[in-house]
Amino acid sequence: MSWITSRRRHPAAGYAILFLGLLLVGALYASITGGGAGAAAAPPATVDSAQISQGHTIFLQDCATCHGTGAQGQPGVAPGLIGVGAAAVDFQVSTGRMPAAELGSENPRKPPVLNTAETHAVAAYIASLGGGPSIPGAAQVSESGANVGLGQQLFVADCAQCHNFVGAGGALTYGKFAPALTQATPTQIYEAMLTGPEAMPVFNDATLTPDQKRDVVAYVTGVRSEANPGGFSLGRIGPTTEGLVAFLGLLLFMVLVAIWITAKHGKTKTHE
């Protein structure tokens, strides 16, 4: 005990205790965040320099006019792309929204200008500038093992207000619109949740887990092939519109019946 007491009074004892405390905190943090030996042994992501170079060339040809030669964006013209990630680029380009047909407005879905290889090359180039969400793999969007029932619940709670309960789309405030999801691929639906294009919010992994995103994708793609138990659906644009059409059809029928009764009654009086 006397040896410990004498060392405790040494001028360097405080620094030694502080150093040991920092080591302990660092080890605890590494164990919590998964920064152990297993994580350190993970192979680094491969970088395809040829693909990035091709993407840079395509970007300068088709995108730099609006987004700037360094993807830094131009105020009032187009946003910067540094940090948006490969998923955002793949979504915008694969759906034909980019390159934009005109500036300053929402760009609707149209046939894409670039093919898949060119799109992935541009996405790889943008990702090399600042990271961001990557393009989801096949396993992330696979319907195998997905919970379609939970996907429906999540879609109704988070998406149906804008996209309609079966993904038919609809109008929003300030002249904006939520596009129909009937042509979107599973990858594009997942990417939209990751990146939040246009007026759509971002559903990161803290809001919707990857498994929940896969459930939503399975519901949206599965509902397209479901039969309409009520018959003709009018494009599944909603019960309000379908009810209005039914009301107007019934009203027209009643008017025609009234005209027919009136005409028949007039003929009867003429014969008398």
Backbone as a ProteinNet text record, in pm:
[ID]
protein_1_A
[PRIMARY]
MSWITSRRRHPAAGYAILFLGLLLVGALYASITGGGAGAAAAPPATVDSAQISQGHTIFLQDCATCHGTGAQGQPGVAPGLIGVGAAAVDFQVSTGRMPAAELGSENPRKPPVLNTAETHAVAAYIASLGGGPSIPGAAQVSESGANVGLGQQLFVADCAQCHNFVGAGGALTYGKFAPALTQATPTQIYEAMLTGPEAMPVFNDATLTPDQKRDVVAYVTGVRSEANPGGFSLGRIGPTTEGLVAFLGLLLFMVLVAIWITAKHGKTKTHE
[TERTIARY]
82.7	0	85.5	199.4	287.9	347.1	371.6	427.5	326.2	199.2	94.2	74.3	77.3	57.3	167.9	291.9	404	396.5	356.1	345	227.5	122.6	4.6	38.5	135.6	173.6	273.8	319.3	415.2	349.7	423.7	364.1	304	359	308.2	190.7	150.5	43.3	-88.8	-118.1	-242.6	-249.8	-134.8	-132.1	-148.4	-88.6	-100.6	-244.8	-311.3	-452	-539.2	-511.9	-587.9	-567.4	-441.8	-410	-482.6	-478.9	-547.8	-699	-752.5	-895.6	-934.5	-849.6	-877.7	-870.8	-773	-763.8	-888.8	-937	-1055.8	-1179	-1195.2	-1308.8	-1300.2	-1179.1	-1162.4	-1195.6	-1151.6	-1181.6	-1331	-1396.9	-1540.4	-1616.7	-1576.4	-1642.6	-1625.3	-1503	-1477.2	-1562.1	-1581.3	-1662.3	-1809.5	-1856.4	-1997.9	-2025.6	-1937	-1959.5	-1912.8	-1859.7	-1818.8	-1685.7	-1603.8	-1475.6	-1366.7	-1399.5	-1301.7	-1225.1	-1161	-1075	-1153.4	-1278	-1358.8	-1386.9	-1417.8	-1446.9	-1321.5	-1207.3	-1083.8	-1040.6	-1079.4	-1037.5	-1123.4	-1232.8	-1321.3	-1248.2	-1261.3	-1189	-1245.3	-1161.8	-1211.1	-1290.8	-1383.3	-1465.4	-1377.4	-1400.6	-1320.6	-1362.6	-1265.6	-1290.1	-1252	-1346.2	-1321.1	-1283.5	-1153.4	-1107	-1149.6	-1156.6	-1198.7	-1345.1	-1429.1	-1570.9	-1588.4	-1511.9	-1520.2	-1476	-1370.3	-1322.6	-1427.9	-1492.6	-1599.7	-1714.7	-1750.4	-1857.5	-1824.7	-1699.7	-1657.7	-1675.1	-1636.7	-1650.5	-1797	-1883.2	-2026.1	-2084.3	-2039.5	-2089.2	-2056.5	-1935.3	-1896.8	-1978.9	-2018	-2095.3	-2242.4	-2303	-2448.3	-2497.6	-2410.3	-2457.5	-2391.2	-2266.8	-2189	-2248	-2325	-2383.4	-2468.5	-2541.1	-2626.8	-2560.4	-2497.2	-2444.7	-2301.2	-2237.7	-2100.9	-2000.1	-1882.9	-1782.2	-1731.4	-1742.3	-1700.6	-1817.4	-1938.2	-2060.5	-2092.4	-2042.1	-2065.6	-2199.3	-2267.8	-2396.1	-2384.8	-2498.1	-2504.6	-2629.9	-2615.8	-2732.2	-2840.2	-2962.2	-3074.5	-3085.1	-2990.3	-2991.5	-3006.6	-2910.2	-2912.9	-2834.1	-2873.9	-2804.9	-2671	-2586.6	-2462.5	-2488.4	-2400.1	-2418.2	-2315.2	-2228	-2126.1	-2192.6	-2182.2	-2240.4	-2379	-2440.9	-2576.5	-2574.1	-2464.3	-2450.7	-2490.5	-2447.6	-2476	-2624.1	-2694.7	-2837.5	-2919.5	-2888.6	-2962.6	-2941.5	-2817.9	-2788.7	-2858.8	-2850.6	-2912.6	-3063.5	-3127.2	-3271	-3306.4	-3240.7	-3275.2	-3248.5	-3138.1	-3101.4	-3177	-3194.1	-3262.7	-3411.1	-3469.6	-3611.1	-3629.4	-3519.4	-3527.9	-3549.7	-3550.3	-3569.2	-3446.8	-3333.1	-3209	-3142	-3079.6	-3071.2	-3208.4	-3225.1	-3354.8	-3394.4	-3523.5	-3574.9	-3580.1	-3608.7	-3610.8	-3575.5	-3528.4	-3483.6	-3597.6	-3587.2	-3679.2	-3813.6	-3828.7	-3957.4	-3932.8	-4037.7	-4026.3	-4017.1	-3932.5	-3911.5	-3985.7	-4083.5	-4159.2	-4076.5	-4123.2	-4058.3	-4067.8	-3959.8	-3956.2	-3849.2	-3843.7	-3741.4	-3601.3	-3516.4	-3383	-3295.6	-3207.5	-3114	-2992	-2946.3	-2828	-2868.7	-2786.3	-2813.2	-2765.4	-2784.5	-2753.6	-2605.3	-2518.8	-2374.1	-2330.7	-2383.2	-2347.2	-2400.2	-2522	-2580.3	-2496.9	-2456.4	-2374.8	-2237.3	-2186.5	-2057	-2067.6	-2172	-2191.8	-2214.8	-2291.3	-2316.1	-2186.7	-2099.1	-1971.2	-1884.5	-1888.4	-1810.1	-1860.4	-1991.4	-2046.7	-2017.1	-2027.7	-1997.5	-1851.6	-1763.2	-1620.8	-1591	-1683.1	-1660.8	-1696.8	-1787.5	-1827.7	-1914.2	-1908.2	-1985.1	-2134.6	-2213.2	-2358.7	-2416.2	-2549.8	-2613.7	-2574.7	-2544.7	-2506.4	-2628.8	-2613.1	-2722.2	-2753	-2877.5	-2909.9	-2884.7	-2839.6	-2815.5	-2942.2	-2927.8	-3044.2	-3107.8	-3026.8	-3081	-3164.3	-3130.7	-3202.9	-3342.3	-3363.5	-3494	-3567.1	-3512.6	-3575.5	-3703.7	-3804.8	-3930.9	-3923.4	-3818.6	-3803.9	-3789.9	-3881.9	-3879.2	-3937.4	-3987.3	-4044.4	-4181.6	-4215	-4344.5	-4435.6	-4516.2	-4600.7	-4705.1	-4758.3	-4857.3	-4800.8	-4679.7	-4614.8	-4581.9	-4542.2	-4514.1	-4635.2	-4753.9	-4877	-4902.5	-4885.1	-4905.9	-4811.2	-4685.5	-4586.9	-4618.9	-4659.5	-4690.2	-4811.5	-4915.5	-5035.3	-5002.7	-4915	-4881.7	-4790.4	-4698.2	-4593.9	-4600.6	-4670.7	-4661.8	-4795.6	-4902.7	-5031.3	-5089.4	-5053.6	-5108	-5072.5	-4960.6	-4916.5	-4931.9	-4891	-4885.7	-5013.5	-5117	-5238.4	-5209.3	-5312.2	-5289.1	-5240.2	-5245.1	-5188	-5077.3	-5027.5	-4916.6	-4956.8	-5081.8	-5128.2	-5086.9	-5029.8	-4987.1	-5100.9	-5067.2	-5169.3	-5108.7	-5196.1	-5152.5	-5117.6	-5019.2	-4978.5	-5001.5	-4965.7	-4981.3	-4874.8	-4898.7	-4805.4	-4772	-4867.5	-4848	-4759.1	-4717.5	-4632.7	-4719	-4656.1	-4730.7	-4644.1	-4711.6	-4645.8	-4666.2	-4559.7	-4575.1	-4631.7	-4690.2	-4736.6	-4616.1	-4634	-4526	-4545.2	-4636	-4670.9	-4558.9	-4469.6	-4360.4	-4226.3	-4222.3	-4096	-4049.1	-3920.3	-3862.6	-3839.9	-3821.2	-3791.3	-3669.9	-3567.5	-3448	-3480.6	-3559.2	-3594.8	-3680.6	-3771.1	-3853.6	-3765.3	-3672.1	-3580.2	-3493.2	-3443.7	-3358.7	-3435.5	-3563	-3643.4	-3657.4	-3675.5	-3684.1	-3550.1	-3440.2	-3307.3	-3272.8	-3315.8	-3266.2	-3369.7	-3499.9	-3601.3	-3602.4	-3631.3	-3632	-3750.2	-3729.3	-3832.2	-3890.2	-4022.9	-4088	-4093.1	-4038.8	-4045.7	-3943.1	-3980.8	-3883.2	-3789.2	-3676.7	-3580.1	-3618.6	-3625	-3649.5	-3518	-3434.8	-3307	-3328.9	-3219.7	-3232.1	-3277.8	-3271	-3323.8	-3475.9	-3528.5	-3673.6	-3739.4	-3686.2	-3730.5	-3606.2	-3604	-3489.3	-3481.5	-3365	-3355.5	-3459.8	-3489.1	-3591.9	-3729.5	-3758.6	-3887.8	-3899.1	-3789.5	-3790.5	-3819.6	-3760.4	-3785.3	-3931.9	-3992	-4133.6	-4220.6	-4186.7	-4262.6	-4250.2	-4128.6	-4106.6	-4190.9	-4193	-4270.9	-4418.8	-4469.6	-4612	-4642.9	-4559.8	-4587.2	-4583.5	-4487.2	-4478.2	-4583	-4620.4	-4718.4	-4859.7	-4893.1	-5030.9	-5069	-4970.2	-4999	-5073	-5043.9	-5103.5	-5227.6	-5270.2	-5389.4	-5515.6	-5610.8	-5738.4	-5820.6	-5912	-6000.6	-6133.5	-6159	-6282.9	-6408.6	-6396.4	-6514.7	-6538.1	-6455.8	-6471.2	-6376.6	-6424.2	-6342.1	-6297	-6165.8	-6111.4	-6087.6	-6106.3	-6077.2	-5932.8	-5841.7	-5702.6	-5664.5	-5751.6	-5725.3	-5687	-5756.7	-5724.4	-5797.9	-5872.6	-5928.4	-6079	-6134.2	-6279	-6358.2	-6299.1	-6372	-6403.9	-6303.1	-6324	-6417.2	-6399.7	-6487	-6631.9	-6650.1	-6784	-6845.4	-6763.9	-6814.1	-6860.1	-6780.9	-6819.1	-6949.1	-6962.1	-7085.8	-7205.2	-7186	-7294.7	-7336.1	-7238.5	-7271.3	-7338	-7291.8	-7355.6	-7500	-7526.2	-7663.1	-7749.8	-7691.4	-7767.1	-7804.2	-7710.4	-7738.9	-7848.1	-7841.3	-7944.1	-8082.2	-8090.2	-8219.1	-8271.8	-8184.4	-8227.4	-8283.3	-8213.4	-8260.5	-8395.4	-8412.3	-8541	-8650.9	-8621	-8720.7	-8760.6	-8661.3	-8691.8	-8778.3	-8745.2	-8822.6	-8966.2	-8986.1	-9121.2	-9200.2	-9135.2	-9203.3	-9245.2	-9153	-9184.6	-9299	-9299.2	-9404.8	-9538.9	-9536.2	-9660.3	-9715.8	-9628.5	-9674.5	-9737.9	-9682.4	-9741.3	-9879.1	-9897	-10025.8	-10132.5	-10101.2	-10197.2	-10233.4	-10138.2	-10164.9	-10265.9	-10249.7	-10342.7	-10481.2	-10494.8	-10626.3	-10698.1
-120.9	0	125	119.9	236.3	264.7	154.8	174.1	245.5	205.6	269.6	414.1	437.5	574.2	665.3	616.3	700.8	729.6	628.5	651	743.2	737.2	821.6	968.6	999.7	1139.3	1188.1	1098.4	1138	1236.6	1339.1	1440.1	1379.1	1266.2	1206	1112.6	1091.1	996.2	1039.7	1167.3	1217.1	1193.6	1216.2	1194.3	1046.1	960.5	816.8	770.5	820.2	783.1	832.9	954.9	1010.1	927.4	885.4	804.8	670	606.7	478.6	493.3	604.8	629.4	645.9	717.6	735.5	602.7	518.3	386.7	303.1	310.8	234.9	282.9	416.4	472.3	434.8	440.9	405.1	259.7	171	29	2.1	71	54.3	103.3	218.3	274.1	181.3	125.8	36.1	-89.3	-140.9	-261.8	-235.5	-115.1	-81.3	-58.3	13.3	50.5	-54.5	-166.1	-272.7	-247.5	-164.7	-132	-227.4	-353.3	-450.6	-510	-625.4	-686.4	-732.3	-779	-826	-716.7	-593.4	-482.6	-437.2	-439.8	-395.3	-490.3	-616.8	-714.8	-712.5	-635.8	-630.4	-569.9	-627.1	-574.3	-439.7	-347.6	-216.7	-229.1	-135.7	-136.4	-112.7	-191.8	-178.6	-53.8	15.5	136.3	108.4	119.6	98	231.6	254.4	383.5	405.2	296.1	310.9	353.5	295.8	332.7	477.7	518.2	656.6	753.3	717.6	802.7	815	702.2	706.4	793.5	777.9	858.5	1006.8	1041.9	1181.9	1238.7	1160.9	1206.2	1229.2	1133.2	1147.7	1266.5	1284.3	1395.9	1528.9	1544.5	1669.4	1694	1586.4	1601.3	1633.2	1565.5	1571.5	1643.7	1666.6	1717.7	1847.8	1870.3	1982.6	2117.6	2126	2254.5	2313.3	2226.5	2273.3	2257.2	2142.2	2110.1	2156.5	2215.5	2262.3	2153.3	2193.7	2097.1	2011.6	2061.5	1984.5	1932.8	1933.5	1889.4	1973.9	2097.5	2186.4	2258	2246.2	2311	2456.5	2513.8	2655.2	2714.5	2820.9	2881	2920.1	2879.3	2912.1	2827.3	2738.4	2654.4	2507.1	2456	2315	2297.9	2202.8	2182.8	2112.8	2123.2	2049.4	1901.7	1818.1	1673.8	1607.3	1684.4	1625.8	1575	1445.5	1385.4	1327.9	1344	1289.8	1138.5	1082.9	939	880.6	756.8	688.1	657.8	630.9	596.3	710.7	833.6	949.1	965.7	948.4	960.4	850.4	728.3	616.8	636.2	684.6	707.8	814.1	929	1040.4	1008.2	940.9	914.5	794.5	689.4	569.5	593.4	691.1	723.4	831.4	878.6	977.4	1119.5	1140.1	1275.5	1362.9	1299.3	1366.4	1290.8	1364	1508.9	1572.8	1689.9	1756.7	1809.2	1800.4	1854.8	2006.5	2063.2	2207	2240.3	2361.4	2403.1	2465.4	2456.3	2527.8	2463.1	2336.3	2269.8	2124.2	2059.9	1918.4	1840.1	1742.1	1664	1531.8	1508.7	1383.1	1266.8	1148	1028	1024	984.5	970.8	867.7	822.7	724.2	777.4	695.4	743.1	773.1	870.3	907.3	815.8	779.3	694.8	550.6	456.7	316.7	282.1	157.2	118.1	133.9	91.3	101.3	246.6	333.2	474.9	539.5	500.2	554.2	516	389.2	344.4	409.9	441.7	509.9	650.9	723.5	858.4	850	750.6	732.8	705.5	624	594.6	719.9	802.8	926.7	1020.6	1038.2	1126.3	1070.5	938.6	878.1	899	903.7	923.9	1063.8	1156.1	1295.6	1317.3	1234.7	1261.6	1156.4	1033.4	927.2	942	906.7	910.3	771.4	758.1	625.9	557	429.6	352.4	287.4	238.6	171.5	40.5	14.9	-108.8	-232	-337.3	-462.8	-544.5	-654.8	-739.1	-794.2	-827	-882.5	-780.5	-653.1	-549.1	-525.2	-553.5	-527.1	-656.6	-770.4	-898.5	-916	-972.6	-999.2	-1125	-1202	-1325.1	-1294.1	-1346.6	-1324.4	-1192.1	-1111.2	-981.5	-999.7	-909.7	-910.1	-810.2	-859.4	-770.8	-700.7	-770.6	-708.5	-590.1	-605.2	-493.1	-383.6	-422.6	-323.5	-238.4	-301.4	-225.3	-126.9	-171.8	-82.5	37	12.5	120	214.9	159.1	242.5	331.4	273.8	352.4	462.7	432.7	530.7	640.8	608.7	704.1	753.8	683.4	715.9	742.7	680.5	685.2	825.2	913.2	1048.8	1120.2	1084.4	1149.1	1057.3	932.6	841.9	761.3	781.6	700.3	564.9	498.7	376.9	260	270.2	164.9	219.8	339.8	395.7	458.2	503.9	564	709.5	770.2	908.9	1005.3	1133.5	1234.9	1373.2	1473.7	1612.9	1654.4	1745.1	1800.5	1950.7	2016.8	2161.6	2232.4	2360.3	2446.5	2392.1	2324.8	2276.2	2155.4	2095.9	1976.9	1851.8	1740.6	1616.1	1500	1396.3	1271.1	1175.4	1129.3	1045.9	908.8	847.8	710.1	616.8	508.9	411.7	288	294.2	176	132.3	223.3	188.3	178.3	213.2	213.8	71.7	48.9	-81	-91.2	-212.4	-225.1	-142.1	-139.3	-60.5	87.5	137.2	279.4	316.8	229.3	256.6	265.3	172.3	171.9	297.8	334.7	453.8	580.6	585.9	704	720.4	609	616.9	659.8	616.4	650.9	797.7	854	985.7	1097.8	1064.6	1168.4	1265.6	1219.8	1312.4	1409.2	1526.7	1631.1	1664	1652.5	1688.3	1573.5	1459.9	1341.5	1351.1	1317.4	1316.4	1196.8	1206.5	1097.1	999.3	871.7	767.1	692.2	745.7	680	553.6	484	356	370.5	491.2	513.4	531.4	577.2	594.5	465.4	406.8	275.9	188.8	77.9	-11.1	-69.7	-123.3	-186.1	-295.1	-375	-478.9	-417.1	-307	-240.7	-178.9	-124.1	-71.9	-184.5	-299.8	-414	-456.6	-448.5	-481.2	-384.8	-256.5	-156.2	-183.1	-212.9	-243.3	-363.8	-467.7	-587.6	-556	-468.5	-432.9	-354.5	-254.3	-168.4	-247.7	-336.7	-415.6	-526.4	-578.5	-686.2	-641.1	-517.3	-471.1	-447.9	-436.4	-411.6	-528.3	-648.8	-767.4	-816.8	-745.3	-787.4	-757.2	-847.1	-827	-720.4	-657.4	-556.3	-623.1	-646.8	-716.5	-639.9	-507.9	-429.2	-412.1	-477.9	-463.3	-359.4	-281.6	-180.3	-75.7	-44.7	37.2	182.8	219.4	356.4	395.2	301	330	334.1	289.8	288.7	427.2	527.6	663.4	703.5	611.6	639.7	629.3	603.7	585.9	713.6	829.5	955.3	976.7	958.7	976.6	870.6	747.3	641	665.4	715.7	749.2	861.5	962	1073.5	1025.1	937.2	883.1	804.3	725.4	649.6	742.4	851.1	946.5	1015	1060.8	1128.7	1032.4	906.5	808.3	783.2	772	751.2	872.9	991.9	1114.3	1122.6	1088.1	1089.2	987.7	871.8	769.7	820.8	886.5	937.8	1046.5	1131.3	1235.5	1172.4	1069.2	1002.7	935.2	873.3	810.4	915.6	1031	1137.8	1189.3	1202.7	1247.7	1145	1017.7	911.7	909.3	922.9	923.1	1043.1	1159.4	1279.8	1265.1	1210.6	1192.6	1092.9	985.1	884.8	941.2	1021.6	1082	1178.6	1251.5	1345.1	1273.6	1158.6	1082.2	1029	987.5	934.6	1043.2	1164.8	1275.3	1309.5	1300	1332.3	1234.7	1105.2	1003.3	1023.1	1071.4	1093.6	1210.3
0	0	0	75.5	80.9	-56.3	-135.8	-270.8	-360.4	-350	-430.5	-388.2	-257.5	-208.7	-256.4	-255.1	-298.7	-448.1	-527.3	-672.2	-706.1	-624.4	-650.7	-636.4	-553.9	-533.1	-636.7	-726.1	-829.4	-926	-977.4	-1068.6	-1195	-1240.5	-1365.2	-1343.3	-1217.2	-1189.3	-1252.6	-1249.4	-1307.3	-1457.2	-1525.3	-1670	-1703.5	-1621	-1644.9	-1628.9	-1527.2	-1505.6	-1620.6	-1668.6	-1779.5	-1905.9	-1929.9	-2047	-2042.3	-1924.9	-1909.8	-1926.8	-1876.7	-1891.9	-2037.5	-2115	-2256.8	-2331.6	-2294.7	-2357.5	-2329.4	-2205.6	-2167.8	-2244.7	-2254.9	-2328.2	-2475.3	-2532.7	-2672.9	-2699.7	-2612	-2629.6	-2617.6	-2522.7	-2505.3	-2627.6	-2681.6	-2800.2	-2920	-2935.6	-3048.6	-3040.1	-2919.5	-2905	-2933	-2897.8	-2920.4	-3067.8	-3135.7	-3275.5	-3373.4	-3323.8	-3415	-3480.2	-3419.6	-3479.6	-3437.6	-3409.8	-3365.9	-3481.2	-3450.8	-3550.6	-3672.3	-3649.6	-3761.7	-3861.2	-3808.6	-3898.4	-3970.3	-3899.2	-3961.3	-4071.7	-4060.8	-4159.4	-4284.8	-4284.5	-4400	-4518.3	-4636.1	-4751.6	-4793.8	-4839.1	-4882.3	-5010.7	-5028.9	-5149.8	-5272.6	-5375.8	-5496.4	-5574	-5628.7	-5706.1	-5850.5	-5940.8	-6082.1	-6144.5	-6156.9	-6208.3	-6352.7	-6431.7	-6571.1	-6579	-6492	-6490.9	-6446.8	-6346.2	-6298.4	-6407.3	-6480	-6589	-6699	-6732.5	-6831.9	-6782.9	-6654.9	-6599.3	-6600.9	-6575.1	-6579.1	-6719.3	-6820.6	-6959.3	-6995.8	-6957.5	-6986.2	-6910.5	-6786.3	-6706.5	-6773.4	-6822.4	-6887.8	-7013.4	-7081.3	-7204.8	-7178.7	-7080.9	-7065.1	-6940.1	-6841.8	-6713.2	-6669.4	-6713.7	-6661.4	-6697.1	-6804.8	-6843.7	-6731.5	-6660.8	-6551.3	-6414.8	-6393.6	-6260.2	-6237.8	-6339.2	-6323.8	-6356.4	-6401.4	-6443.3	-6327.5	-6205.9	-6089	-6008	-6066.7	-5999.2	-5877.6	-5876.1	-5763	-5771.5	-5886.1	-5902.3	-5941	-5980.8	-6015.9	-5952.8	-5873.2	-5806.2	-5906.2	-5876.8	-5962.7	-6087.1	-6109.2	-6228.9	-6192.3	-6115.2	-6075.7	-5947.2	-5862.8	-5734.4	-5752.8	-5651	-5649.5	-5625.4	-5676.8	-5666.7	-5576.5	-5516.7	-5430.4	-5302.1	-5278.8	-5159.5	-5177.3	-5296.7	-5314.8	-5328.2	-5374.6	-5383.2	-5517.1	-5539.3	-5665.2	-5681.5	-5570.6	-5579.2	-5636.6	-5595.9	-5647.1	-5796.8	-5841.5	-5984.1	-6062.8	-6013.9	-6084	-6094.5	-5988	-5992.7	-6096.1	-6088.1	-6176.1	-6322.6	-6350.9	-6489.9	-6545.9	-6466.7	-6516.9	-6540.7	-6472	-6494.1	-6600.8	-6658.4	-6764.8	-6717.2	-6585	-6533.4	-6560.5	-6566.5	-6599.7	-6714.6	-6807.9	-6820.3	-6838	-6778.7	-6774.4	-6911.9	-6941.4	-7066.9	-7063.2	-6944.5	-6926.7	-6783.2	-6761.3	-6629.7	-6551	-6417.7	-6329.8	-6310.7	-6342.1	-6322.4	-6285	-6233.4	-6203	-6333.6	-6333.6	-6454.8	-6444.7	-6532.9	-6526.9	-6579.6	-6553.1	-6603.9	-6755.7	-6820.1	-6965.6	-7001.2	-7125.6	-7162.4	-7132.1	-7072.4	-7034.8	-7155.8	-7139.5	-7245.8	-7245.1	-7125.7	-7111.2	-7084.7	-7131.4	-7101.9	-6961.2	-6920.3	-6782.8	-6751.8	-6841.6	-6817.9	-6805.1	-6890.5	-6884.8	-6756.7	-6718.8	-6595.4	-6474.4	-6467.3	-6354.5	-6354.7	-6471.9	-6479.7	-6421.9	-6458.9	-6403.3	-6252.8	-6210.3	-6066.8	-5991.4	-6050.2	-5986.5	-5977.4	-6080.1	-6077.1	-5967.6	-5957.1	-5854.4	-5715.6	-5699.3	-5569.7	-5531	-5631	-5601.4	-5550.6	-5572.4	-5528.8	-5383.1	-5329.1	-5190.5	-5126.8	-5173.9	-5109.5	-5130.5	-5028	-5036.5	-5054	-5053.3	-5065.6	-5195.4	-5186.2	-5304.4	-5367.1	-5489.6	-5559.7	-5487.9	-5450.7	-5377.3	-5462.1	-5396	-5464.5	-5482.8	-5553.6	-5583.1	-5455.8	-5357	-5232.8	-5156.9	-5168.8	-5095.4	-5151.2	-5278.2	-5340.3	-5375.2	-5334.5	-5364.9	-5283.7	-5347.1	-5278.5	-5193.3	-5209.5	-5133.1	-4984.2	-4905.6	-4762.1	-4717.1	-4809	-4771.8	-4707.4	-4616	-4548.2	-4618.8	-4711.3	-4792.1	-4706.1	-4606	-4518.2	-4443.5	-4389.2	-4322.2	-4421.7	-4543	-4646.2	-4678.2	-4681.2	-4705.2	-4591.8	-4468.5	-4353.9	-4358.9	-4389.6	-4396.2	-4511.7	-4625.6	-4741.1	-4714.1	-4654.2	-4622.7	-4522.2	-4425.8	-4322.6	-4374.2	-4463.8	-4501.4	-4645.2	-4733	-4875.5	-4942.8	-4892.7	-4962.5	-4970	-4875.2	-4877.7	-5008.2	-5066.5	-5190.5	-5311.3	-5296.4	-5411.1	-5430.7	-5349.6	-5355.7	-5293.8	-5244	-5167	-5250.6	-5383.9	-5469.2	-5558.9	-5526.5	-5603.9	-5735.2	-5747.5	-5872.4	-5887.1	-5781.7	-5788.7	-5760.7	-5753.7	-5728	-5719.2	-5720.5	-5716.6	-5574.2	-5562.2	-5434.2	-5436	-5328.3	-5320.6	-5403.3	-5431.2	-5504.7	-5643.5	-5705.1	-5840.9	-5854	-5745	-5751.5	-5763.7	-5790.5	-5803.8	-5757.2	-5712.4	-5676.5	-5792.6	-5855.2	-5974.6	-5942.3	-6041.8	-6027.9	-6018	-5944.1	-5924.7	-6010.7	-6103	-6181.5	-6275	-6313.6	-6403.9	-6332	-6204.8	-6131.4	-6103.5	-6121.2	-6089.9	-5939.3	-5885.5	-5742.6	-5700	-5783.5	-5750.4	-5743	-5836.6	-5837.4	-5717.7	-5676.4	-5557.8	-5434.1	-5420.6	-5306.1	-5308.4	-5425.4	-5438	-5404.1	-5440.5	-5408.2	-5257.4	-5186.7	-5040.5	-4980.5	-5039.5	-4988.7	-5009.9	-5123.5	-5164.3	-5158.6	-5159.3	-5149.5	-5265.7	-5388.2	-5502.2	-5497.7	-5559	-5568.4	-5430.1	-5414.7	-5288.4	-5189.3	-5225.8	-5139	-5026.8	-4902.9	-4793	-4804.1	-4735	-4731.4	-4620.7	-4654.4	-4556.1	-4534.2	-4444.6	-4419.2	-4337.5	-4308.7	-4239.8	-4095.2	-4040.1	-3905.5	-3909	-4022.3	-4038.5	-4083.4	-4187.6	-4235.7	-4250.9	-4184.2	-4193.9	-4334.6	-4373.6	-4505.6	-4528.5	-4426.6	-4441	-4462.6	-4394.2	-4411.7	-4551.3	-4600.7	-4738.1	-4836.4	-4813.4	-4900.9	-4892	-4774.1	-4758.9	-4839.1	-4834.5	-4910.7	-5060.2	-5105.8	-5247.2	-5289.5	-5206.4	-5238.7	-5248.9	-5161.4	-5168.1	-5295.1	-5325.7	-5441.1	-5571	-5584.4	-5707	-5711.7	-5595.2	-5592.3	-5617.6	-5575.9	-5588.5	-5735.3	-5821.2	-5963	-6027.2	-5981.2	-6041.7	-5969.1	-5865.5	-5792.5	-5872	-5862.2	-5931.5	-5860.8	-5934.9	-5879.1	-5843.1	-5714.6	-5676.6	-5712	-5728.9	-5761.2	-5909	-5992.5	-6136.4	-6191.9	-6290.4	-6355.6	-6253.8	-6251.8	-6143.6	-6180.5	-6307.9	-6351.6	-6320	-6338.5	-6313.7	-6167.3	-6078.8	-5934.7	-5881.9	-5928.5	-5885.6	-5758.3	-5699.4	-5568.4	-5561.6	-5442.4	-5426.6	-5450.2	-5423.3	-5443.3	-5590.3	-5674.9	-5818.3	-5873.5	-5829.1	-5876	-5832.1	-5709.4	-5663	-5743	-5779.3	-5860.2	-5996.6	-6058.3	-6189.2	-6178.2	-6072.6	-6053.1	-6033.6	-5956.3	-5931.9	-6061.5	-6140.6	-6265.5	-6363.5	-6365.5	-6453.8	-6415.4	-6284.9	-6238.1	-6268.1	-6248.5	-6276.8	-6424.8	-6512.6	-6656.1	-6690.4	-6627.3	-6651.9	-6611.1	-6494.8	-6448.9	-6541.4	-6595.2	-6688.8	-6815.3	-6866.1	-6987.4	-6963.7	-6846.8	-6814.9	-6807.9	-6746.4	-6737.1	-6875.2	-6964.5	-7100.9	-7173.2	-7154.1	-7220.5	-7169	-7037.5	-6980.8	-7031.8	-7036.4	-7084.6	-7230	-7312.5	-7454.3	-7472.6	-7396.1	-7406.8	-7362	-7253.4	-7205.3	-7308.2	-7379.5	-7481.6	-7598.4	-7637.4	-7747.6	-7709.5	-7585.4	-7538.4	-7546.3	-7506.4	-7511.3	-7655.6	-7747.3	-7886	-7945.8	-7914.1	-7965.2	-7907.6	-7787	-7728.1	-7796.2
[MASK]
++++++++++++++++++++++++++++++++++++++++++++++++++++++++++++++++++++++++++++++++++++++++++++++++++++++++++++++++++++++++++++++++++++++++++++++++++++++++++++++++++++++++++++++++++++++++++++++++++++++++++++++++++++++++++++++++++++++++++++++++++++++++++++++++++++++++++++++++

